[in-house]
Amino acid sequence: MGPGTYTAQLRAHGGETEVTAELVDGTLEVSFTEPVRGVAPGQAIVLYDGTRVVGSATIATTSRAAKTHSAV
């Protein structure tokens, strides 16, 4: 998975949202294009390119101001 724009799903029955994602020093950094409420460490995130799953991770940290979330 290279850096780019993807669709993300945070909750099993949650809606999809557009994100940008890239690997930085072994950490997946995800930034939401629109604000998302209720994102917390320990949650799972799944990234899609169309209907294809291209990655999944557990959220390790969040940052409200930058809209960036790191996952391992």
TARAKA-V531766 format. One record per pair of residues at least 12 apart in sequence whose ideal C-beta (glycine too) atoms are under 7 Angstrom apart, sorted by the first residue. I is the first residue (numbers start at 1). J is the second residue. Records with the same first field share a line. If there is no record, write none. Layout:
I->J + J
This chain:
1->54 + 55
3->22
5->18 + 20
6->19 + 21 + 47 + 48 + 49 + 54
7->48
8->30 + 45 + 46 + 47
9->46
10->39 + 43 + 45
17->32 + 34 + 36
18->33
19->31 + 32 + 33
21->47
27->70 + 72
28->55 + 57 + 70 + 71
29->68 + 70
30->45 + 68 + 69 + 71
31->67 + 68
32->67
35->67
39->59 + 62 + 69
40->59 + 62
41->59 + 60 + 61 + 62
42->58 + 59
43->59
44->56 + 58
45->57 + 59 + 71
57->71 + 72
58->71 + 72
59->71
60->72
